[in-house]
Amino acid sequence: MLSPQLSKIKTQLEEGKTNIDIDKEELLAELNEMEAIEGVLLESLSLSTKVCPTCGKRL
């Protein structure tokens, strides 16, 4: 799922527009929010037998 500004830019690029309308302040705020998200996906807990089904630690 893209942030609103990135979604708007993607749509404009797909439509072949040459003048892309970018709200720099909004885009920067959205990028900073995304940068703050820490997430690591190592393995799917439901499919892997090499992790604890309760806590997700590797066995």
TASUL-V977728 format. One line per field, one symbol per residue. psi: psi as a letter, one per 20 degrees, with the letter a starting at -180 (. if undefined). burial: 1 if it has 24 or more other ideal C-beta (glycine too) atoms within 12 Angstrom, else 0. A space follows every 10 residues. Layout:
psi: ???
burial: ???
This chain:
psi: pqrgghgggg ghghijqhnp opnggggggg hhghhipppp ogqphhhpjj qpigijqq.
burial: 0000100010 0000000000 0000000001 0000000000 0000000000 000000000
